[in-house]
Amino acid sequence: MSGARIKQYREDNNYSQKDLADMIGVSARSIARWEQNKSKPYSDELKKLSQLLGITEEELLSEENDGHDPLSKQIVLEKISDGVDNLVSGQESINASLMSHHDEYKKQQSELINELQKQNRQLLNKLDEQSEIISSYEKALDSSKIELQHKKIRTITIVVTCLIILILAFGTWLFWRNYGFKGNYQEGEALVGSASINESDNQ
């Protein structure tokens, strides 16, 4: 059956798809499907259709074309239109598939970025911990340096003090050796001399 033939005769009779559908007792969608060769009318519907369009059932069912049928161009155009519709539908399917993959890709990228950000935060936390440990080591090292300096100062002070004490002791010892004992010796000699003089006087 030629759907293009039905459409041509319907338009020749100035019927819309809805008008023809109401007269036959079917839906306008059924008329559209007949004209698109997506379905065929039942026998009673075919009979009503041929009567309304003024052609025989055989003409409606015939798909032959003698080349002079005014419907030939319409058929070609409809085939071209169907091909374009198929191309559009295919492109729409491709676009839908691309959009689906694009959304999936964006989702994967988002998940990857979130994971990288999480790892970066963990790394920053570890770096902060290491920085705190290094800071504590530096403070401990500074404290050790200060304590070592204090120990060096105490040691130097003790050594200097000991040296001063030794110098004082040695100086005192030299003084008493050179002056203290000599004074006693001279004093003893003076006593002995005075005793000798007294003895001479007595004689």
ZAZAPA-888512 format. One record per residue: residue number from 1; residue in one letter; x, y, z of N, C-alpha, C in turn. Coordinates in Angstrom, 2 decimals. Example, Ala and Ser with C-alpha at 12.3 -4.5 7.8 and 13.67 -1.06 7.14 Angstrom:
2
     k   r       nc1       nc2       nc3      cac1      cac2      cac3       cc1       cc2       cc3
     1   A     13.19     -5.69      7.80     12.30     -4.50      7.80     13.20     -3.30      7.80
     2   S     12.85     -2.25      7.08     13.67     -1.06      7.14     12.90      0.03      7.87
This chain:
203
     k   r       nc1       nc2       nc3      cac1      cac2      cac3       cc1       cc2       cc3
     1   M      0.85     -1.19      0.00      0.00      0.00      0.00      0.88      1.24      0.00
     2   S      0.45      2.24     -0.77      1.22      3.46     -0.88      0.65      4.50      0.06
     3   G      1.39      4.82      1.11      0.95      5.86      2.03      0.94      7.22      1.37
     4   A      1.89      7.43      0.43      1.93      8.70     -0.27      0.67      8.91     -1.10
     5   R      0.11      7.79     -1.67     -1.11      7.89     -2.48     -2.28      8.32     -1.61
     6   I     -2.33      7.76     -0.37     -3.41      8.14      0.56     -3.29      9.62      0.89
     7   K     -2.09     10.07      1.17     -1.88     11.47      1.53     -2.27     12.39      0.38
     8   Q     -1.87     12.00     -0.84     -2.16     12.84     -2.01     -3.66     12.98     -2.24
     9   Y     -4.39     11.85     -2.17     -5.83     11.90     -2.39     -6.53     12.59     -1.23
    10   R     -5.99     12.46     -0.02     -6.59     13.17      1.12     -6.46     14.67      0.93
    11   E     -5.29     15.13      0.51     -5.08     16.55      0.30     -5.89     17.06     -0.90
    12   D     -6.05     16.18     -1.92     -6.87     16.59     -3.07     -8.32     16.81     -2.66
    13   N     -8.79     16.07     -1.65    -10.16     16.22     -1.16    -10.26     17.24     -0.02
    14   N     -9.14     17.93      0.23     -9.11     18.97      1.28     -9.49     18.43      2.65
    15   Y     -9.02     17.20      2.93     -9.23     16.62      4.25     -7.94     16.75      5.07
    16   S     -8.14     17.13      6.32     -6.99     17.03      7.24     -6.93     15.60      7.77
    17   Q     -5.83     15.27      8.39     -5.73     13.91      8.95     -6.81     13.67     10.00
    18   K     -7.11     14.72     10.79     -8.15     14.57     11.82     -9.53     14.41     11.18
    19   D     -9.79     15.20     10.09    -11.09     15.09      9.41    -11.29     13.67      8.88
    20   L    -10.27     13.16      8.23    -10.37     11.82      7.65    -10.49     10.77      8.74
    21   A     -9.77     10.96      9.82     -9.82     10.00     10.93    -11.20      9.97     11.56
    22   D    -11.84     11.15     11.74    -13.18     11.21     12.33    -14.21     10.52     11.44
    23   M    -14.05     10.70     10.14    -15.02     10.09      9.22    -14.87      8.57      9.17
    24   I    -13.63      8.09      9.32    -13.41      6.64      9.27    -13.66      6.01     10.64
    25   G    -13.46      6.80     11.71    -13.63      6.27     13.07    -12.33      5.76     13.66
    26   V    -11.24      6.38     13.26     -9.93      6.03     13.82     -9.27      7.30     14.35
    27   S     -8.07      7.15     14.90     -7.35      8.33     15.41     -6.53      8.98     14.28
    28   A     -6.23     10.26     14.47     -5.42     10.97     13.48     -4.02     10.34     13.40
    29   R     -3.57      9.77     14.52     -2.26      9.11     14.51     -2.27      7.90     13.57
    30   S     -3.41      7.22     13.50     -3.51      6.07     12.58     -3.38      6.52     11.14
    31   I     -4.04      7.64     10.82     -3.93      8.17      9.46     -2.47      8.51      9.14
    32   A     -1.80      9.15     10.11     -0.40      9.52      9.90      0.47      8.29      9.68
    33   R      0.20      7.22     10.43      0.99      5.99     10.29      0.72      5.32      8.95
    34   W     -0.53      5.40      8.46     -0.83      4.84      7.14     -0.04      5.59      6.06
    35   E     -0.07      6.92      6.19      0.60      7.73      5.17      2.13      7.55      5.22
    36   Q      2.64      7.17      6.39      4.09      6.95      6.52      4.46      5.49      6.28
    37   N      3.45      4.68      5.87      3.67      3.25      5.61      4.20      2.50      6.84
    38   K      3.79      3.02      8.02      4.18      2.33      9.26      3.13      1.31      9.70
    39   S      1.96      1.42      9.16      0.90      0.43      9.42     -0.10      0.47      8.27
    40   K     -1.00     -0.52      8.25     -1.99     -0.60      7.19     -3.39     -0.65      7.80
    41   P     -4.38     -0.10      7.10     -5.75     -0.14      7.63     -6.34     -1.55      7.53
    42   Y     -7.27     -1.83      8.44     -7.99     -3.10      8.34     -8.95     -3.05      7.14
    43   S     -9.56     -4.18      6.83    -10.39     -4.26      5.61    -11.55     -3.29      5.65
    44   D    -12.24     -3.16      6.80    -13.38     -2.25      6.88    -12.91     -0.79      6.80
    45   E    -11.72     -0.51      7.40    -11.18      0.84      7.34    -10.73      1.15      5.91
    46   L    -10.18      0.16      5.21     -9.74      0.34      3.83    -10.94      0.64      2.93
    47   K    -12.04     -0.03      3.21    -13.25      0.21      2.40    -13.75      1.63      2.57
    48   K    -13.85      2.08      3.84    -14.30      3.44      4.11    -13.35      4.46      3.50
    49   L    -12.04      4.18      3.60    -11.03      5.09      3.09    -11.15      5.25      1.57
    50   S    -11.34      4.13      0.86    -11.45      4.21     -0.61    -12.69      4.95     -1.03
    51   Q    -13.80      4.78     -0.28    -15.03      5.49     -0.61    -14.87      6.99     -0.39
    52   L    -14.23      7.38      0.72    -14.06      8.80      1.02    -13.10      9.49      0.05
    53   L    -12.06      8.76     -0.39    -11.06      9.35     -1.29    -11.46      9.23     -2.76
    54   G    -12.46      8.40     -3.04    -12.94      8.27     -4.42    -12.05      7.42     -5.29
    55   I    -11.35      6.45     -4.71    -10.53      5.52     -5.48    -10.86      4.11     -5.03
    56   T    -10.44      3.14     -5.84    -10.73      1.76     -5.49     -9.73      1.25     -4.45
    57   E    -10.12      0.16     -3.82     -9.23     -0.45     -2.82     -7.96     -0.96     -3.49
    58   E     -8.11     -1.47     -4.74     -6.93     -1.97     -5.44     -5.92     -0.85     -5.68
    59   E     -6.42      0.35     -6.01     -5.51      1.47     -6.23     -4.78      1.87     -4.95
    60   L     -5.54      1.78     -3.84     -4.90      2.10     -2.55     -3.84      1.07     -2.21
    61   L     -4.12     -0.18     -2.50     -3.19     -1.25     -2.15     -2.02     -1.33     -3.12
    62   S     -2.21     -0.82     -4.35     -1.17     -0.94     -5.36      0.00      0.00     -5.03
    63   E      1.21     -0.55     -5.21      2.42      0.26     -5.00      3.13      0.52     -6.32
    64   E      2.50      0.07     -7.47      3.12      0.27     -8.78      2.98      1.72     -9.20
    65   N      3.94      2.17     -9.99      3.93      3.54    -10.48      4.38      3.52    -11.94
    66   D      3.56      4.10    -12.85      3.89      4.05    -14.28      4.82      5.17    -14.70
    67   G      5.24      5.94    -13.81      6.17      7.03    -14.13      5.46      8.32    -14.44
    68   H      4.11      8.24    -14.72      3.36      9.47    -14.99      2.46      9.82    -13.84
    69   D      2.50      9.02    -12.81      1.67      9.27    -11.63      2.17     10.54    -10.94
    70   P      1.27     11.50    -10.71      1.70     12.74    -10.05      2.21     12.50     -8.64
    71   L      1.96     11.28     -8.15      2.44     10.99     -6.80      3.91     10.59     -6.76
    72   S      4.50     10.35     -7.94      5.87      9.84     -7.95      6.83     10.82     -7.29
    73   K      6.66     12.12     -7.64      7.53     13.11     -7.03      7.31     13.17     -5.53
    74   Q      6.03     13.05     -5.14      5.72     13.09     -3.70      6.36     11.92     -2.98
    75   I      6.34     10.76     -3.63      6.94      9.58     -3.02      8.44      9.77     -2.83
    76   V      9.07     10.30     -3.91     10.51     10.54     -3.82     10.83     11.52     -2.72
    77   L     10.02     12.60     -2.67     10.24     13.61     -1.64     10.06     13.04     -0.24
    78   E      9.04     12.18     -0.11      8.80     11.58      1.19      9.92     10.63      1.58
    79   K     10.45      9.92      0.56     11.58      9.04      0.87     12.79      9.86      1.30
    80   I     12.98     10.99      0.59     14.09     11.87      0.98     13.86     12.41      2.39
    81   S     12.58     12.81      2.63     12.25     13.33      3.95     12.48     12.28      5.04
    82   D     12.08     11.03      4.73     12.30      9.94      5.69     13.79      9.74      5.94
    83   G     14.58      9.83      4.82     16.02      9.67      4.98     16.61     10.77      5.85
    84   V     16.11     12.01      5.60     16.59     13.12      6.44     16.18     12.91      7.89
    85   D     14.93     12.45      8.08     14.47     12.19      9.46     15.34     11.14     10.13
    86   N     15.69     10.10      9.35     16.54      9.06      9.91     17.92      9.62     10.27
    87   L     18.43     10.47      9.37     19.73     11.08      9.67     19.66     11.94     10.92
    88   V     18.57     12.72     11.00     18.40     13.58     12.18     18.28     12.74     13.45
    89   S     17.47     11.66     13.32     17.31     10.79     14.48     18.64     10.15     14.88
    90   G     19.40      9.74     13.84     20.71      9.15     14.13     21.65     10.16     14.77
    91   Q     21.60     11.39     14.26     22.46     12.43     14.83     22.04     12.73     16.26
    92   E     20.72     12.75     16.48     20.23     12.98     17.84     20.70     11.87     18.78
    93   S     20.65     10.63     18.28     21.12      9.51     19.10     22.61      9.65     19.40
    94   I     23.36     10.06     18.35     24.80     10.26     18.56     25.06     11.37     19.57
    95   N     24.30     12.48     19.40     24.46     13.59     20.33     24.11     13.18     21.76
    96   A     23.02     12.40     21.89     22.63     11.94     23.22     23.71     11.05     23.83
    97   S     24.28     10.18     22.96     25.35      9.31     23.44     26.57     10.12     23.86
    98   L     26.91     11.13     23.03     28.05     11.99     23.37     27.80     12.74     24.66
    99   M     26.58     13.26     24.82     26.26     13.98     26.05     26.34     13.06     27.25
   100   S     25.86     11.82     27.06     25.92     10.85     28.15     27.37     10.57     28.53
   101   H     28.22     10.35     27.50     29.63     10.10     27.78     30.31     11.35     28.34
   102   H     29.85     12.51     27.85     30.43     13.76     28.36     30.11     13.92     29.85
   103   D     28.84     13.64     30.20     28.46     13.72     31.62     29.24     12.73     32.46
   104   E     29.41     11.51     31.90     30.18     10.50     32.63     31.63     10.94     32.78
   105   Y     32.17     11.52     31.68     33.56     12.01     31.74     33.70     13.12     32.77
   106   K     32.72     14.06     32.78     32.76     15.14     33.77     32.67     14.58     35.18
   107   K     31.84     13.56     35.36     31.71     12.94     36.68     33.03     12.31     37.11
   108   Q     33.66     11.58     36.17     34.96     10.96     36.49     36.01     12.01     36.79
   109   Q     36.01     13.10     36.00     36.96     14.17     36.24     36.73     14.81     37.61
   110   S     35.46     15.00     37.95     35.13     15.59     39.25     35.59     14.68     40.39
   111   E     35.35     13.37     40.23     35.77     12.42     41.26     37.30     12.42     41.37
   112   L     37.99     12.48     40.23     39.44     12.49     40.25     39.97     13.75     40.93
   113   I     39.35     14.90     40.61     39.77     16.16     41.24     39.54     16.11     42.74
   114   N     38.40     15.57     43.15     38.12     15.46     44.59     39.13     14.57     45.28
   115   E     39.49     13.47     44.62     40.47     12.55     45.21     41.83     13.23     45.32
   116   L     42.22     13.96     44.27     43.50     14.68     44.31     43.51     15.74     45.40
   117   Q     42.39     16.46     45.55     42.29     17.46     46.61     42.39     16.80     47.98
   118   K     41.77     15.63     48.14     41.84     14.91     49.40     43.28     14.50     49.69
   119   Q     43.98     13.98     48.69     45.37     13.59     48.87     46.25     14.80     49.17
   120   N     45.96     15.93     48.52     46.72     17.15     48.79     46.53     17.61     50.23
   121   R     45.28     17.53     50.71     45.02     17.91     52.10     45.77     17.00     53.06
   122   Q     45.76     15.69     52.77     46.50     14.76     53.63     47.99     15.06     53.61
   123   L     48.50     15.37     52.42     49.92     15.69     52.30     50.26     16.97     53.07
   124   L     49.38     17.98     52.96     49.61     19.22     53.70     49.58     18.99     55.21
   125   N     48.67     18.11     55.65     48.61     17.78     57.09     49.91     17.11     57.54
   126   K     50.42     16.20     56.70     51.68     15.53     57.05     52.84     16.53     57.06
   127   L     52.82     17.45     56.10     53.87     18.47     56.07     53.81     19.36     57.31
   128   D     52.58     19.68     57.73     52.43     20.48     58.95     52.96     19.72     60.16
   129   E     52.67     18.42     60.22     53.17     17.61     61.33     54.70     17.58     61.31
   130   Q     55.28     17.38     60.12     56.73     17.35     60.02     57.33     18.71     60.40
   131   S     56.65     19.79     60.02     57.13     21.12     60.37     57.12     21.33     61.87
   132   E     56.05     20.83     62.53     55.99     20.95     63.99     57.10     20.15     64.65
   133   I     57.37     18.95     64.12     58.44     18.12     64.68     59.79     18.81     64.51
   134   I     60.01     19.38     63.31     61.27     20.08     63.05     61.41     21.29     63.98
   135   S     60.29     22.00     64.18     60.32     23.16     65.08     60.67     22.74     66.50
   136   S     60.09     21.61     66.95     60.40     21.13     68.30     61.87     20.73     68.40
   137   Y     62.39     20.10     67.34     63.82     19.73     67.33     64.70     20.98     67.38
   138   E     64.30     22.01     66.63     65.08     23.25     66.61     65.06     23.90     68.00
   139   K     63.88     23.90     68.65     63.81     24.47     69.99     64.69     23.69     70.96
   140   A     64.63     22.34     70.86     65.46     21.51     71.73     66.94     21.77     71.46
   141   L     67.30     21.93     70.18     68.69     22.20     69.83     69.13     23.56     70.37
   142   D     68.24     24.56     70.25     68.56     25.88     70.79     68.74     25.81     72.30
   143   S     67.86     25.05     72.96     67.99     24.89     74.42     69.30     24.21     74.77
   144   S     69.68     23.19     73.99     70.94     22.49     74.24     72.13     23.42     74.04
   145   K     72.04     24.27     72.97     73.13     25.22     72.73     73.27     26.20     73.89
   146   I     72.13     26.72     74.37     72.15     27.66     75.49     72.72     27.00     76.74
   147   E     72.26     25.77     77.01     72.76     25.05     78.18     74.25     24.79     78.06
   148   L     74.70     24.45     76.85     76.13     24.20     76.63     76.93     25.48     76.85
   149   Q     76.38     26.59     76.37     77.07     27.87     76.59     77.16     28.19     78.08
   150   H     76.07     27.92     78.80     76.09     28.16     80.24     77.13     27.28     80.93
   151   K     77.19     26.02     80.50     78.19     25.11     81.08     79.59     25.60     80.79
   152   K     79.82     26.08     79.56     81.15     26.59     79.20     81.49     27.82     80.06
   153   I     80.49     28.69     80.23     80.73     29.88     81.06     81.03     29.47     82.49
   154   R     80.26     28.51     83.03     80.52     28.06     84.41     81.90     27.44     84.53
   155   T     82.26     26.62     83.52     83.57     25.97     83.55     84.69     27.00     83.51
   156   I     84.55     27.98     82.60     85.57     29.04     82.49     85.65     29.83     83.80
   157   T     84.47     30.11     84.38     84.45     30.85     85.65     85.16     30.08     86.75
   158   I     84.89     28.78     86.81     85.53     27.94     87.84     87.03     27.90     87.62
   159   V     87.42     27.71     86.34     88.85     27.63     86.04     89.54     28.95     86.40
   160   V     88.92     30.08     85.99     89.52     31.39     86.30     89.60     31.61     87.80
   161   T     88.52     31.22     88.51     88.51     31.38     89.97     89.61     30.55     90.61
   162   C     89.75     29.30     90.13     90.80     28.44     90.67     92.19     29.04     90.39
   163   L     92.37     29.57     89.18     93.64     30.19     88.84     93.93     31.39     89.74
   164   I     92.90     32.20     89.98     93.07     33.37     90.86     93.45     32.93     92.26
   165   I     92.76     31.89     92.75     93.05     31.38     94.10     94.48     30.86     94.17
   166   L     94.87     30.12     93.11     96.24     29.58     93.10     97.27     30.70     93.04
   167   I     96.96     31.71     92.22     97.90     32.84     92.13     98.02     33.57     93.47
   168   L     96.85     33.77     94.10     96.87     34.44     95.42     97.62     33.60     96.45
   169   A     97.36     32.30     96.40     98.04     31.42     97.37     99.54     31.41     97.12
   170   F     99.89     31.31     95.85    101.32     31.31     95.53    101.98     32.64     95.88
   171   G    101.26     33.75     95.64    101.80     35.06     96.00    101.96     35.22     97.49
   172   T    100.97     34.72     98.23    101.06     34.78     99.70    102.23     33.97    100.20
   173   W    102.37     32.80     99.61    103.49     31.94    100.02    104.81     32.61     99.74
   174   L    104.97     33.24     98.57    106.21     33.94     98.25    106.46     35.10     99.20
   175   F    105.38     35.82     99.52    105.54     36.97    100.42    106.06     36.53    101.79
   176   W    105.43     35.52    102.33    105.87     35.05    103.65    107.27     34.44    103.59
   177   R    107.55     33.85    102.48    108.88     33.27    102.36    109.96     34.34    102.30
   178   N    109.69     35.39    101.53    110.71     36.43    101.34    110.75     37.44    102.47
   179   Y    109.61     37.71    103.04    109.58     38.79    104.04    109.21     38.31    105.45
   180   G    108.38     37.44    105.55    107.93     37.00    106.88    109.03     36.28    107.64
   181   F    109.67     35.29    107.06    110.72     34.51    107.72    111.97     35.35    107.94
   182   K    112.30     36.21    107.00    113.48     37.07    107.15    113.32     38.03    108.30
   183   G    112.15     38.60    108.47    111.88     39.49    109.59    112.08     38.80    110.91
   184   N    111.62     37.58    111.03    111.79     36.80    112.26    113.25     36.52    112.52
   185   Y    113.99     36.25    111.46    115.42     35.95    111.60    116.17     37.18    112.09
   186   Q    115.86     38.35    111.49    116.53     39.57    111.91    116.15     39.93    113.35
   187   E    114.94     39.68    113.69    114.50     39.95    115.06    115.23     39.06    116.05
   188   G    115.47     37.83    115.68    116.21     36.88    116.53    117.65     37.32    116.70
   189   E    118.25     37.78    115.60    119.62     38.25    115.68    119.74     39.46    116.60
   190   A    118.73     40.34    116.53    118.75     41.53    117.40    118.69     41.12    118.86
   191   L    117.92     40.13    119.18    117.81     39.65    120.57    119.13     39.05    121.04
   192   V    119.77     38.30    120.17    121.05     37.67    120.53    122.11     38.74    120.75
   193   G    122.10     39.77    119.91    123.09     40.85    120.03    122.92     41.64    121.31
   194   S    121.68     41.93    121.64    121.44     42.67    122.89    121.83     41.86    124.09
   195   A    121.66     40.55    124.03    122.05     39.68    125.15    123.56     39.69    125.30
   196   S    124.28     39.71    124.25    125.75     39.73    124.31    126.24     41.04    124.91
   197   I    125.62     42.11    124.59    125.99     43.42    125.13    125.76     43.46    126.63
   198   N    124.66     42.92    127.05    124.36     42.89    128.49    125.40     42.08    129.25
   199   E    125.79     40.98    128.70    126.79     40.15    129.35    128.13     40.91    129.45
   200   S    128.47     41.67    128.44    129.71     42.43    128.46    129.63     43.52    129.50
   201   D    128.54     44.13    129.69    128.37     45.18    130.69    128.49     44.61    132.08
   202   N    127.99     43.48    132.29    128.02     42.87    133.59    129.47     42.51    133.97
   203   Q    130.27     42.14    133.06    131.63     41.83    133.36    132.39     43.08    133.65
